[in-house]
C-alpha cells in the first residue's frame, strides 16, 4: 500500500517557530531522566568511552540504518537508540561495531551531553513529522531538548519526507548557531531505512539537511 505524505494545514514556516526555538535556546530543560534511559546509557557508556569515534543513530527503529552506518564506519562505535522494544527486537544482524539501546531520546541526548561525548556523526532519519501546527513543540527543533541535540557535535544529518520540517530545522540551525543549513532533495536509490524505502516506493519527495556542528 502506498504511503501517505504528511498532511498539514500549515503553510510555510510556523509563525511561532523563531520565538519557540530561541526561548528553548536561552533556557535549560530539567525534566527528570527516566530510569530505563539511565540504565541504557550506563550499559553502553564503558564501550563508548573506549571507542575511537562515536556515531549516533537517533530513532533507529529496527536498526537497519544502524547496521548501514556501522559498515560505512568500521572504526567507529555506532549506537542506535529507539524507545520501542518491539522495533529493536526486529533488528537485522549487526556488525561488531554496532549496538542498539532502548531509551527515550530526550533523556539519552542529555545524558550524552552531560558525559561529554563528542559525536563524529549524528543520523536523524525520518523523525515523526508531527504535521499539525499545534504540534510544533513535538518536532525536534521546537522541543526544549533541541539545544542538547546540537551540543553533541559532529556531522548532523536530518532526512524527512515533510518539507516544512526540513525548512524549519534549517531555520532553527540558523537562529541558534548562525550557520546556513541548506535543504536539498534526496534521491533514495539505496534506501537505508524501512521508512525511506516505503516513501521512495510511494513517490514521495525526500529532503535532507546536513550541518557540521563542530565548525
ROSELO-427285 format. One record per residue (C-alpha): y, x, z; residue in three letters; residue number from 1. Coordinates in pm, whole numbers, plus 50000, padded with zeros to 5 digits. Example, Ala and Ser with C-alpha at 12.3 -4.5 7.8 and 13.67 -1.06 7.14 Angstrom:
% residues 2
REC     py     px     pz  res    n
REC  49550  51230  50780  Ala    1
REC  49894  51367  50714  Ser    2
% end
This chain:
% residues 215
REC     py     px     pz  res    n
REC  50000  50000  50000  Unk    1
REC  50344  50141  49908  Unk    2
REC  50562  50250  50199  Unk    3
REC  50894  50072  50259  Unk    4
REC  51224  50257  50250  Unk    5
REC  51414  50213  50580  Unk    6
REC  51631  49901  50561  Unk    7
REC  51972  49905  50726  Unk    8
REC  52295  49708  50729  Unk    9
REC  52481  50033  50791  Unk   10
REC  52694  50161  50506  Unk   11
REC  52768  50530  50527  Unk   12
REC  52804  50731  50846  Unk   13
REC  52802  50533  51168  Unk   14
REC  53162  50458  51280  Unk   15
REC  53083  50588  51631  Unk   16
REC  52896  50898  51517  Unk   17
REC  53167  51156  51591  Unk   18
REC  53252  51004  51928  Unk   19
REC  52886  50989  52033  Unk   20
REC  52795  51341  51923  Unk   21
REC  53098  51502  52087  Unk   22
REC  53051  51309  52411  Unk   23
REC  52697  51442  52445  Unk   24
REC  52808  51792  52342  Unk   25
REC  53051  51807  52635  Unk   26
REC  52806  51690  52900  Unk   27
REC  52462  51787  53033  Unk   28
REC  52180  51534  53024  Unk   29
REC  51994  51527  53353  Unk   30
REC  51715  51273  53319  Unk   31
REC  51416  51389  53528  Unk   32
REC  51137  51571  53341  Unk   33
REC  50815  51370  53320  Unk   34
REC  50513  51521  53495  Unk   35
REC  50287  51519  53188  Unk   36
REC  50552  51703  52986  Unk   37
REC  50588  51971  53251  Unk   38
REC  50212  52017  53264  Unk   39
REC  50202  52051  52887  Unk   40
REC  50478  52311  52893  Unk   41
REC  50314  52505  53175  Unk   42
REC  49986  52512  52981  Unk   43
REC  50144  52675  52675  Unk   44
REC  50407  52899  52839  Unk   45
REC  50183  53203  52906  Unk   46
REC  50077  53213  52542  Unk   47
REC  50435  53160  52421  Unk   48
REC  50563  53439  52644  Unk   49
REC  50326  53687  52478  Unk   50
REC  50389  53569  52121  Unk   51
REC  50576  53787  51872  Unk   52
REC  50757  53482  51734  Unk   53
REC  50768  53110  51810  Unk   54
REC  50780  52812  51575  Unk   55
REC  50810  52456  51700  Unk   56
REC  50678  52159  51503  Unk   57
REC  50858  51868  51663  Unk   58
REC  50693  51527  51642  Unk   59
REC  50394  51684  51470  Unk   60
REC  50183  51367  51454  Unk   61
REC  49828  51459  51361  Unk   62
REC  49919  51828  51334  Unk   63
REC  49886  51867  50958  Unk   64
REC  50229  52029  50937  Unk   65
REC  50147  52249  51237  Unk   66
REC  49847  52389  51052  Unk   67
REC  50059  52438  50740  Unk   68
REC  50327  52631  50930  Unk   69
REC  50067  52843  51107  Unk   70
REC  49918  52950  50775  Unk   71
REC  50265  53038  50644  Unk   72
REC  50348  53242  50955  Unk   73
REC  50029  53417  51072  Unk   74
REC  50228  53648  51303  Unk   75
REC  50387  53359  51495  Unk   76
REC  50263  53109  51751  Unk   77
REC  50317  52760  51608  Unk   78
REC  50337  52482  51868  Unk   79
REC  50305  52123  51755  Unk   80
REC  50444  51868  52001  Unk   81
REC  50389  51494  51991  Unk   82
REC  50396  51218  52252  Unk   83
REC  50087  51040  52117  Unk   84
REC  49744  51150  52239  Unk   85
REC  49592  50925  51972  Unk   86
REC  49767  51109  51690  Unk   87
REC  49692  51451  51831  Unk   88
REC  49323  51364  51861  Unk   89
REC  49310  51325  51481  Unk   90
REC  49430  51678  51409  Unk   91
REC  49262  51894  51146  Unk   92
REC  49105  52229  51232  Unk   93
REC  49393  52454  51328  Unk   94
REC  49443  52825  51260  Unk   95
REC  49406  53050  51563  Unk   96
REC  49783  53088  51593  Unk   97
REC  49848  52713  51630  Unk   98
REC  49841  52491  51937  Unk   99
REC  49907  52121  51996  Unk  100
REC  50052  51977  52315  Unk  101
REC  50123  51622  52425  Unk  102
REC  50472  51588  52571  Unk  103
REC  50787  51385  52544  Unk  104
REC  51016  51575  52307  Unk  105
REC  51328  51516  52515  Unk  106
REC  51151  51686  52806  Unk  107
REC  50990  51966  52609  Unk  108
REC  51311  52078  52439  Unk  109
REC  51487  52102  52775  Unk  110
REC  51201  52297  52928  Unk  111
REC  51200  52537  52634  Unk  112
REC  51574  52587  52668  Unk  113
REC  51553  52644  53043  Unk  114
REC  51279  52904  52989  Unk  115
REC  51498  53093  52744  Unk  116
REC  51265  53074  52447  Unk  117
REC  51422  53150  52108  Unk  118
REC  51259  52998  51803  Unk  119
REC  51211  53157  51465  Unk  120
REC  51184  52813  51306  Unk  121
REC  51202  52452  51417  Unk  122
REC  51049  52179  51200  Unk  123
REC  51181  51826  51242  Unk  124
REC  50981  51641  50980  Unk  125
REC  51034  51266  50931  Unk  126
REC  51154  51153  51274  Unk  127
REC  51169  50781  51339  Unk  128
REC  51475  50675  51135  Unk  129
REC  51593  50402  51372  Unk  130
REC  51782  50240  51083  Unk  131
REC  51959  49962  51274  Unk  132
REC  52323  50055  51351  Unk  133
REC  52276  49967  51717  Unk  134
REC  52009  50236  51741  Unk  135
REC  52239  50533  51674  Unk  136
REC  52163  50666  52021  Unk  137
REC  51792  50689  51936  Unk  138
REC  51846  50910  51632  Unk  139
REC  51817  51272  51744  Unk  140
REC  52175  51360  51650  Unk  141
REC  52300  51061  51852  Unk  142
REC  52080  51128  52154  Unk  143
REC  52201  51308  52471  Unk  144
REC  51932  51574  52415  Unk  145
REC  52087  51692  52087  Unk  146
REC  52268  51992  52244  Unk  147
REC  51935  52112  52387  Unk  148
REC  51772  52085  52047  Unk  149
REC  52043  52302  51890  Unk  150
REC  52028  52557  52173  Unk  151
REC  51673  52658  52079  Unk  152
REC  51795  52861  51780  Unk  153
REC  51613  52963  51465  Unk  154
REC  51598  52802  51126  Unk  155
REC  51605  52426  51182  Unk  156
REC  51482  52201  50902  Unk  157
REC  51507  51822  50905  Unk  158
REC  51319  51613  50647  Unk  159
REC  51364  51238  50607  Unk  160
REC  51345  50952  50360  Unk  161
REC  51656  50790  50515  Unk  162
REC  51963  50942  50350  Unk  163
REC  52205  50819  50618  Unk  164
REC  52001  51002  50882  Unk  165
REC  52027  51327  50687  Unk  166
REC  52401  51291  50630  Unk  167
REC  52465  51204  50993  Unk  168
REC  52257  51501  51105  Unk  169
REC  52458  51734  50883  Unk  170
REC  52783  51586  51015  Unk  171
REC  52665  51640  51373  Unk  172
REC  52596  52007  51294  Unk  173
REC  52947  52043  51153  Unk  174
REC  53102  51878  51460  Unk  175
REC  52918  52086  51717  Unk  176
REC  52864  52423  51551  Unk  177
REC  53133  52423  51281  Unk  178
REC  52861  52502  51028  Unk  179
REC  52822  52341  50688  Unk  180
REC  52472  52197  50655  Unk  181
REC  52409  52062  50308  Unk  182
REC  52196  51755  50242  Unk  183
REC  51970  51829  49946  Unk  184
REC  51696  51641  49765  Unk  185
REC  51338  51740  49834  Unk  186
REC  51052  51736  49585  Unk  187
REC  50729  51698  49778  Unk  188
REC  50493  51849  49521  Unk  189
REC  50273  51972  49805  Unk  190
REC  50324  51731  50097  Unk  191
REC  50287  51885  50442  Unk  192
REC  50261  51565  50649  Unk  193
REC  50090  51228  50600  Unk  194
REC  50433  51061  50602  Unk  195
REC  50560  51295  50332  Unk  196
REC  50252  51223  50121  Unk  197
REC  50292  50848  50164  Unk  198
REC  50666  50848  50092  Unk  199
REC  50626  51067  49784  Unk  200
REC  50347  50848  49650  Unk  201
REC  50569  50542  49702  Unk  202
REC  50851  50698  49500  Unk  203
REC  51095  50743  49787  Unk  204
REC  51389  50980  49760  Unk  205
REC  51339  51254  50017  Unk  206
REC  51609  51465  50180  Unk  207
REC  51629  51786  50380  Unk  208
REC  51890  51956  50593  Unk  209
REC  51849  52325  50679  Unk  210
REC  52066  52519  50921  Unk  211
REC  52039  52866  51073  Unk  212
REC  52117  52815  51439  Unk  213
REC  52136  53189  51503  Unk  214
REC  52424  53253  51265  Unk  215
% end
